[in-house]
């Protein structure tokens, strides 16, 4: 079907091969290459359409945004043209980020202005909440760890989004990454009113944004970078409660949203969200980096405290490490002990160092983290030591937040690491190297692990339910007792993988390299998709 984008057209639907609209006579092929076939939405300043680019092989889909100035006078059109060019330049600059739709083209035709952007296939977070339910604290932390670096990037380009909300965040189908859409372009800067009483144009007036998500200063048409922090905070409340701002009570004295009742999250995360939602700009986080910093402290100290605990009836190897813990370790002049009294002092020392260290790779800090969590790593056997052989021992321990932060900074190699028991549910870790790592009882449910390397990794009793492991490498991996229900293992390499007692009910093994002998060791059912693409037990 061809869709006419003339706002005055009474019957915009046409045949796919039509060159002109049968109703109003308008040309249907924009710039002789873009054929619109569906309307996505419209507002006071323009409309958005889904189109095909017939000028490229395969005719890929794209999104076309049409600006419709209310007046066609030369003065108004010239001002609209300048703002349009400025917004196109901005979109072209920020569109280099993988979580922002790329600007493909922009042009003027028939006194209308058009932006052509990459089409993002997937569900918005608003749709996701309605279909799958609200986020847990783990899910929300993962969400923030993925969105905050993107927001910092946008702000570094001197751009304020002004309309962050669940409907403008799409989880891309191909890789499950979140993509921020609808930067407003020109529609956020062009008023629908052409002239006021004094004859001045209103083209430079900024749109307010979405009521409830926009903070007071933005409602007063004075948006700042911290305005996006507030909108992101309201988005978090929606993800936790499933309620839009209009459905939440608010304090009539302070204007604060009353959201905490019935939400089960930690005190630390509650405090972070409160600060994001401060009505007063002075009391709100000023940057995305400040929010990230606040989120990283608490999980690190939790892991530190756990690492200092001494278990009774320890094995000989554990006793060796307990004796190490009883010795003196200096952390900026702080003594580490196992009585629990040293935890507070170490925490204080870490906070002090964090204030001075901007790069998380500080050698002394990382060394302390390795020390206090050393018990969680695999120990060399006495036999290998007596023979003078070197065992492959995971090099250090990562907690959930530090691993996700490292991944977001571009790190993809976690081979020979001890990541057992981590909760990485829903995380995006595609293309990561976990070769020979310890991953026992790890929670990777619904995680995106596409194209990742798990060769020789130990995944005993791991939770991989509904995870994406398409094209993953699992040669010689140990998946004994793992939960693989509903997992996508299409075209994965499972040669010599131990699947004893693994649950593959409902798993997709299309094109996977796996033998019938291996499958016989695992639990399957009629929903399991075999390597030949057919469902069934045989």
C-alpha positions as CSV (number, residue, x, y, z in Angstrom):
1,X,0.0,0.0,0.0
2,X,1.1,3.6,-0.7
3,X,0.0,6.2,1.9
4,X,-0.5,9.8,1.0
5,X,1.0,12.3,3.5
6,X,-0.9,15.3,2.4
7,X,-2.6,16.5,5.7
8,X,-5.7,17.6,3.8
9,X,-6.2,14.3,2.0
10,X,-9.5,12.7,2.8
11,X,-8.5,9.2,1.6
12,X,-4.7,8.6,2.0
13,X,-4.7,4.9,1.2
14,X,-3.6,3.9,-2.3
15,X,-2.4,0.9,-4.3
16,X,1.3,0.0,-3.8
17,X,2.2,0.8,-7.4
18,X,0.4,4.2,-7.5
19,X,2.5,7.2,-8.4
20,X,-0.1,9.8,-7.4
21,X,-2.9,9.8,-4.8
22,X,-6.2,8.8,-6.2
23,X,-8.0,11.2,-3.9
24,X,-6.0,14.4,-3.9
25,X,-3.4,13.9,-6.7
26,X,-0.3,14.4,-4.5
27,X,2.9,12.6,-5.5
28,X,3.3,9.4,-3.4
29,X,7.1,8.8,-3.9
30,X,9.0,11.4,-1.8
31,X,12.3,12.5,-3.4
32,X,11.7,9.8,-6.0
33,X,12.7,7.1,-3.5
34,X,10.7,7.1,-0.3
35,X,7.3,5.3,-0.4
36,X,5.2,5.8,2.7
37,X,3.0,2.9,3.6
38,X,1.8,3.5,7.1
39,X,1.1,6.4,9.5
40,X,2.8,6.1,12.9
41,X,1.4,9.2,14.7
42,X,0.7,12.9,14.4
43,X,0.6,16.0,16.5
44,X,0.3,19.7,16.4
45,X,3.7,20.2,14.7
46,X,3.8,17.3,12.2
47,X,3.4,13.6,11.6
48,X,5.5,10.4,11.6
49,X,5.3,7.7,8.9
50,X,6.8,4.3,8.2
51,X,8.3,4.1,4.7
52,X,10.4,2.0,2.3
53,X,13.6,3.4,0.7
54,X,13.2,2.2,-2.9
55,X,16.5,3.7,-3.8
56,X,18.4,1.0,-1.9
57,X,18.7,-2.8,-2.5
58,X,16.1,-4.7,-0.5
59,X,14.0,-1.5,0.0
60,X,14.8,-1.2,3.8
61,X,12.2,0.4,6.1
62,X,12.8,3.9,7.5
63,X,10.9,6.5,9.5
64,X,9.9,9.8,8.0
65,X,9.1,12.8,10.2
66,X,7.2,15.5,8.4
67,X,7.2,19.1,9.8
68,X,4.1,21.1,9.0
69,X,4.4,24.8,9.6
70,X,1.0,26.3,10.4
71,X,1.7,29.3,8.1
72,X,3.3,29.4,4.6
73,X,4.4,33.0,4.6
74,X,8.0,33.5,3.4
75,X,9.2,34.8,6.8
76,X,7.8,31.8,8.7
77,X,9.1,29.3,6.2
78,X,12.6,30.8,6.3
79,X,12.7,30.6,10.1
80,X,11.4,27.1,10.0
81,X,14.0,26.2,7.4
82,X,16.8,27.5,9.6
83,X,15.6,25.6,12.7
84,X,15.0,22.5,10.6
85,X,18.6,22.6,9.3
86,X,19.9,23.1,12.9
87,X,18.0,20.1,14.2
88,X,19.1,17.9,11.3
89,X,22.7,18.8,12.1
90,X,22.1,17.8,15.7
91,X,20.5,14.5,14.8
92,X,23.3,13.7,12.4
93,X,25.8,14.3,15.2
94,X,24.2,12.3,18.0
95,X,23.0,9.5,15.6
96,X,26.5,8.1,15.6
97,X,25.7,6.3,18.9
98,X,24.4,2.7,18.6
99,X,21.4,3.5,20.8
100,X,20.2,6.4,18.8
101,X,18.5,6.1,15.4
102,X,20.7,7.3,12.6
103,X,19.7,10.3,10.5
104,X,19.6,9.0,6.9
105,X,18.4,12.0,5.0
106,X,16.6,15.4,5.3
107,X,15.0,17.5,2.6
108,X,12.3,20.1,1.8
109,X,9.6,19.3,-0.7
110,X,6.4,21.3,-1.4
111,X,7.0,23.7,1.5
112,X,7.1,20.7,3.8
113,X,10.2,19.6,5.7
114,X,11.2,15.9,6.1
115,X,13.6,14.0,8.3
116,X,14.4,10.4,7.4
117,X,15.7,8.2,10.2
118,X,16.6,4.5,10.8
119,X,13.7,2.3,11.7
120,X,14.0,0.6,15.0
121,X,12.0,-2.7,15.2
122,X,10.9,-3.7,18.7
123,X,8.6,-3.0,21.6
124,X,8.6,0.3,23.6
125,X,9.1,-0.1,27.3
126,X,5.5,1.1,27.7
127,X,4.3,-1.9,25.6
128,X,6.8,-4.2,27.5
129,X,5.4,-3.3,30.9
130,X,1.8,-3.8,29.7
131,X,2.6,-7.3,28.3
132,X,5.3,-8.6,30.8
133,X,4.7,-6.7,34.0
134,X,6.8,-4.3,36.1
135,X,10.6,-4.4,36.6
136,X,12.4,-5.8,39.7
137,X,15.2,-3.8,41.3
138,X,17.7,-5.9,39.3
139,X,15.9,-5.1,36.1
140,X,15.8,-1.4,36.9
141,X,19.5,-1.2,37.8
142,X,20.2,-2.9,34.5
143,X,18.0,-0.4,32.7
144,X,19.8,2.5,34.3
145,X,23.2,1.1,33.6
146,X,22.3,1.0,29.9
147,X,20.5,4.3,29.6
148,X,22.6,6.6,31.8
149,X,25.8,6.4,29.7
150,X,23.7,7.1,26.6
151,X,22.2,10.1,28.3
152,X,25.6,11.4,29.3
153,X,26.7,11.1,25.7
154,X,23.7,13.1,24.5
155,X,24.4,15.8,27.1
156,X,28.0,15.9,26.1
157,X,26.8,16.9,22.6
158,X,25.0,19.8,24.2
159,X,21.6,18.2,23.4
160,X,18.6,18.0,25.8
161,X,16.2,15.3,24.8
162,X,13.2,16.9,26.7
163,X,10.8,13.9,26.2
164,X,12.3,10.9,27.9
165,X,9.5,8.4,28.7
166,X,8.7,4.7,28.3
167,X,7.0,5.3,25.0
168,X,10.2,6.8,23.6
169,X,12.5,3.8,24.6
170,X,12.4,0.8,22.3
171,X,14.0,-2.5,23.1
172,X,15.5,-3.4,19.7
173,X,14.5,-6.8,18.5
174,X,17.8,-7.8,16.9
175,X,19.9,-7.4,20.0
176,X,17.6,-6.4,22.9
177,X,19.5,-3.1,23.3
178,X,17.5,-0.1,24.4
179,X,17.2,2.7,21.9
180,X,16.1,6.3,22.7
181,X,13.9,7.7,19.9
182,X,12.0,10.9,19.2
183,X,14.4,13.7,19.9
184,X,11.6,16.0,18.9
185,X,13.7,17.5,16.0
186,X,12.1,20.7,14.8
187,X,8.7,20.0,16.3
188,X,10.1,20.8,19.8
189,X,11.1,24.3,18.6
190,X,8.3,25.4,16.3
191,X,5.1,26.7,17.8
192,X,1.8,26.0,16.2
193,X,0.9,29.6,16.5
194,X,2.5,31.7,13.8
195,X,2.0,35.2,15.2
196,X,1.1,36.7,18.5
197,X,-0.6,40.0,19.1
198,X,2.7,42.0,18.8
199,X,3.4,40.4,15.4
200,X,6.4,38.4,16.7
201,X,6.8,34.8,15.6
202,X,6.7,32.0,18.1
203,X,9.1,29.7,16.2
204,X,11.7,29.7,19.0
205,X,9.3,28.7,21.7
206,X,10.2,25.2,23.1
207,X,7.6,22.6,23.5
208,X,6.8,21.6,27.1
209,X,7.2,17.9,26.7
210,X,5.0,15.2,28.1
211,X,3.1,16.4,31.2
212,X,4.0,14.4,34.3
213,X,7.4,13.4,32.9
214,X,8.7,17.0,32.4
215,X,9.9,18.8,35.5
216,X,8.7,22.3,36.6
217,X,11.6,24.2,34.9
218,X,10.8,22.5,31.6
219,X,7.1,23.3,32.0
220,X,8.2,26.9,32.4
221,X,10.1,26.5,29.1
222,X,13.5,26.6,30.6
223,X,14.8,23.1,30.2
224,X,18.3,22.1,31.4
225,X,20.3,18.9,31.3
226,X,19.0,17.9,34.8
227,X,15.5,18.1,33.3
228,X,16.3,14.8,31.5
229,X,17.4,13.3,34.8
230,X,14.0,14.1,36.3
231,X,12.1,12.5,33.3
232,X,14.3,9.4,33.6
233,X,13.4,9.2,37.3
234,X,9.7,9.3,36.4
235,X,10.3,6.6,33.8
236,X,11.9,4.5,36.5
237,X,8.8,4.9,38.7
238,X,6.6,3.7,35.8
239,X,8.8,0.7,35.3
240,X,8.5,-0.2,39.0
241,X,4.8,0.5,39.4
242,X,3.3,0.3,35.9
243,X,1.6,3.6,36.7
244,X,1.9,6.8,34.6
245,X,2.4,10.1,36.5
246,X,-1.3,11.0,36.2
247,X,-2.2,7.9,38.2
248,X,0.1,8.6,41.1
249,X,-0.6,10.8,44.1
250,X,1.6,13.8,44.8
251,X,2.4,15.9,47.8
252,X,0.4,19.1,47.4
253,X,2.9,21.1,49.5
254,X,6.1,20.1,47.9
255,X,5.0,18.7,44.5
256,X,6.8,15.5,45.1
257,X,5.4,12.3,43.5
258,X,4.3,9.8,46.1
259,X,5.5,6.5,44.7
260,X,7.3,4.5,47.4
261,X,4.3,2.6,48.9
262,X,4.2,-0.9,47.6
263,X,7.6,-0.7,45.8
264,X,10.1,-3.3,47.1
265,X,13.6,-1.9,46.4
266,X,16.7,-1.2,48.5
267,X,17.2,1.9,50.6
268,X,20.1,2.9,48.3
269,X,18.1,2.8,45.1
270,X,15.2,4.6,46.8
271,X,17.5,7.4,47.8
272,X,18.9,7.6,44.2
273,X,15.4,7.8,42.7
274,X,14.3,10.5,45.3
275,X,17.3,12.6,44.2
276,X,16.5,12.2,40.5
277,X,12.9,13.3,41.2
278,X,13.8,16.4,43.3
279,X,11.5,19.2,42.2
280,X,14.2,21.7,43.1
281,X,16.9,21.7,40.4
282,X,19.6,22.5,43.1
283,X,18.8,19.3,45.0
284,X,18.6,17.1,41.9
285,X,21.5,15.2,40.2
286,X,23.1,17.5,37.7
287,X,24.4,14.8,35.3
288,X,24.0,11.2,34.4
289,X,27.5,10.5,35.6
290,X,26.4,11.5,39.2
291,X,23.6,9.0,39.1
292,X,25.9,6.2,37.9
293,X,28.4,7.0,40.7
294,X,25.6,6.9,43.3
295,X,24.4,3.5,42.0
296,X,27.9,1.9,42.0
297,X,28.8,2.5,45.6
298,X,26.3,0.3,47.4
299,X,26.7,-2.9,45.5
300,X,30.5,-2.7,45.8
301,X,30.3,-2.3,49.6
302,X,27.9,-5.2,49.8
303,X,30.3,-7.5,48.0
304,X,33.1,-6.2,50.2
305,X,31.2,-7.1,53.4
306,X,30.4,-10.5,52.1
307,X,34.0,-11.2,51.2
308,X,35.1,-10.5,54.8
309,X,32.8,-13.1,56.3
310,X,34.6,-16.2,57.6
311,X,32.6,-19.4,57.3
312,X,32.9,-22.1,60.1
313,X,34.2,-25.6,59.3
314,X,36.2,-24.2,56.4
315,X,38.1,-26.5,54.1
316,X,41.9,-26.5,54.2
317,X,42.0,-24.2,51.2
318,X,39.5,-21.9,52.7
319,X,41.4,-21.9,56.0
320,X,44.5,-20.8,54.1
321,X,42.6,-17.8,52.8
322,X,41.0,-17.1,56.2
323,X,44.5,-16.9,57.7
324,X,45.4,-14.4,55.0
325,X,42.3,-12.3,55.9
326,X,43.5,-12.2,59.5
327,X,46.7,-10.6,58.5
328,X,47.2,-6.8,58.1
329,X,46.2,-5.3,54.8
330,X,46.6,-1.5,54.4
331,X,43.8,0.3,52.5
332,X,44.9,4.0,52.6
333,X,46.1,3.3,56.2
334,X,43.2,1.2,57.2
335,X,43.6,-2.3,58.8
336,X,41.4,-5.1,57.5
337,X,40.2,-7.6,60.1
338,X,37.6,-10.4,60.1
339,X,35.6,-9.3,63.1
340,X,33.4,-7.0,61.1
341,X,34.8,-3.8,62.7
342,X,37.1,-3.3,59.7
343,X,34.2,-3.2,57.2
344,X,33.1,0.3,58.1
345,X,36.7,1.6,58.0
346,X,37.4,-0.1,54.6
347,X,34.1,1.3,53.3
348,X,35.1,4.8,54.3
349,X,38.6,4.3,52.7
350,X,37.0,3.1,49.5
351,X,34.6,6.1,49.4
352,X,37.5,8.5,49.9
353,X,39.5,6.8,47.1
354,X,36.4,6.8,44.8
355,X,36.2,10.6,45.3
356,X,39.7,10.9,43.9
357,X,39.6,8.2,41.2
358,X,37.7,8.8,38.0
359,X,38.8,5.7,36.2
360,X,37.7,2.4,37.8
361,X,41.0,0.7,36.9
362,X,43.0,2.1,39.9
363,X,45.5,-0.6,40.7
364,X,45.4,-0.5,44.5
365,X,41.6,-0.4,44.7
366,X,41.3,-3.3,42.3
367,X,43.9,-5.2,44.3
368,X,41.9,-4.7,47.5
369,X,38.8,-5.9,45.7
370,X,40.6,-9.0,44.6
371,X,41.9,-9.7,48.1
372,X,38.6,-9.3,50.0
373,X,36.8,-11.6,47.6
374,X,39.6,-14.1,47.0
375,X,37.7,-16.9,48.7
376,X,35.2,-16.9,45.8
377,X,37.9,-17.9,43.2
378,X,38.9,-21.4,42.3
379,X,41.9,-22.6,44.2
380,X,44.8,-24.6,42.7
381,X,44.9,-28.2,43.7
382,X,47.6,-29.6,45.9
383,X,48.5,-32.2,43.2
384,X,49.2,-29.6,40.6
385,X,51.3,-27.6,43.0
386,X,53.5,-30.6,44.0
387,X,54.1,-31.2,40.3
388,X,55.1,-27.6,39.7
389,X,52.3,-27.1,37.2
390,X,50.3,-23.9,37.0
391,X,46.5,-24.3,37.2
392,X,44.1,-22.0,35.4
393,X,42.7,-19.9,38.2
394,X,40.2,-17.2,37.6
395,X,42.1,-14.0,37.9
396,X,39.7,-11.9,40.0
397,X,36.1,-11.6,41.0
398,X,33.5,-9.2,39.6
399,X,30.3,-8.2,41.2
400,X,27.2,-7.6,39.1
401,X,27.5,-3.8,38.9
402,X,31.2,-3.7,38.2
403,X,30.9,-6.3,35.4
404,X,28.0,-4.4,33.7
405,X,29.9,-1.1,34.1
406,X,33.0,-2.6,32.5
407,X,30.9,-4.0,29.6
408,X,29.3,-0.6,29.0
409,X,32.8,0.9,28.9
410,X,33.7,-1.5,26.1
411,X,35.2,-4.4,27.8
412,X,34.4,-7.8,26.2
413,X,36.9,-10.2,27.7
414,X,36.0,-11.9,31.0
415,X,37.8,-15.2,30.3
416,X,39.2,-17.0,33.4
417,X,37.1,-15.0,35.8
418,X,35.0,-16.3,38.7
419,X,31.4,-15.0,38.1
420,X,29.6,-17.7,40.0
421,X,26.3,-16.7,41.7
422,X,26.1,-13.4,40.0
423,X,22.6,-12.1,39.1
424,X,22.7,-10.9,35.5
425,X,19.1,-11.4,34.6
426,X,18.1,-9.5,31.5
427,X,21.7,-8.2,30.9
428,X,23.0,-7.5,27.5
429,X,26.4,-9.2,27.2
430,X,26.4,-10.1,23.6
431,X,29.7,-10.8,21.9
432,X,31.5,-11.4,25.2
433,X,34.4,-13.8,25.9
434,X,33.7,-16.0,29.0
435,X,36.1,-18.8,27.9
436,X,37.2,-21.0,30.8
437,X,35.3,-18.9,33.4
438,X,33.5,-20.1,36.5
439,X,29.8,-19.5,36.1
440,X,28.2,-22.0,38.5
441,X,24.6,-21.1,39.5
442,X,24.8,-17.7,37.7
443,X,21.5,-16.1,36.8
444,X,21.5,-15.2,33.1
445,X,17.7,-15.6,32.6
446,X,16.5,-13.6,29.6
447,X,20.1,-12.3,29.1
448,X,21.4,-11.4,25.6
449,X,24.4,-13.6,25.1
450,X,24.4,-13.8,21.3
451,X,27.8,-14.5,19.7
452,X,29.4,-15.0,23.1
453,X,32.2,-17.5,23.8
454,X,31.6,-20.0,26.7
455,X,34.2,-22.5,25.6
456,X,35.4,-24.7,28.5
457,X,33.3,-22.5,30.9
458,X,31.6,-24.1,33.9
459,X,27.9,-23.4,33.9
460,X,26.7,-26.1,36.3
461,X,23.2,-25.3,37.5
462,X,23.2,-22.0,35.8
463,X,19.9,-20.2,35.1
464,X,19.8,-19.5,31.4
465,X,16.0,-19.7,31.0
466,X,14.8,-17.7,27.9
467,X,18.3,-16.4,27.3
468,X,19.5,-15.6,23.7
469,X,22.5,-17.8,23.0
470,X,22.2,-17.8,19.2
471,X,25.6,-18.3,17.5
472,X,27.2,-18.8,20.9
473,X,30.3,-21.0,21.2
474,X,29.9,-23.6,24.0
475,X,32.5,-26.2,22.9
476,X,33.6,-28.3,26.0
477,X,31.5,-26.2,28.3
478,X,29.9,-27.9,31.4
479,X,26.1,-27.3,31.5
480,X,25.3,-30.1,33.9
481,X,22.0,-29.4,35.7
482,X,21.6,-26.0,33.9
483,X,18.1,-24.5,33.3
484,X,17.9,-24.0,29.5
485,X,14.1,-23.8,29.2
486,X,13.1,-21.6,26.3
487,X,16.7,-20.7,25.5
488,X,17.6,-19.7,22.0
489,X,20.5,-21.9,20.9
490,X,20.0,-21.5,17.2
491,X,23.3,-22.1,15.3
492,X,25.2,-22.4,18.5
493,X,28.3,-24.7,18.7
494,X,27.7,-27.3,21.4
495,X,30.3,-29.8,20.4
496,X,31.5,-31.9,23.4
497,X,29.3,-29.8,25.7
498,X,28.2,-31.7,28.9
499,X,24.4,-31.5,29.0
500,X,23.9,-34.2,31.7
501,X,20.6,-33.3,33.5
502,X,20.2,-30.0,31.6
503,X,16.6,-28.8,31.0
504,X,16.1,-28.1,27.3
505,X,12.3,-28.0,27.3
506,X,11.1,-25.4,24.8
507,X,14.7,-24.6,23.7
508,X,15.4,-23.6,20.1
509,X,18.3,-25.7,18.7
510,X,17.8,-24.9,15.0
511,X,21.1,-25.3,13.2
512,X,23.0,-26.0,16.4
513,X,26.0,-28.3,16.4
514,X,25.0,-30.9,18.8
515,X,24.8,-34.7,18.7
516,X,21.8,-37.0,19.5
517,X,23.9,-38.6,22.3
518,X,24.2,-35.2,24.0
519,X,20.5,-34.5,23.7
520,X,19.8,-37.9,25.2
521,X,21.4,-36.8,28.4
522,X,19.2,-33.7,28.6
523,X,15.6,-33.2,29.3
524,X,13.5,-32.2,26.3
525,X,9.8,-32.1,25.4
526,X,7.6,-31.6,22.4
527,X,8.3,-27.9,22.4
528,X,12.0,-28.4,21.9
529,X,13.1,-27.3,18.4
530,X,15.6,-29.9,17.2
531,X,18.7,-29.0,15.1
532,X,16.7,-29.8,11.9
533,X,14.2,-27.1,12.8
534,X,11.4,-29.5,13.8
535,X,9.7,-29.8,17.1
536,X,9.4,-33.1,19.0
537,X,11.2,-35.6,21.2
538,X,12.7,-37.5,18.3
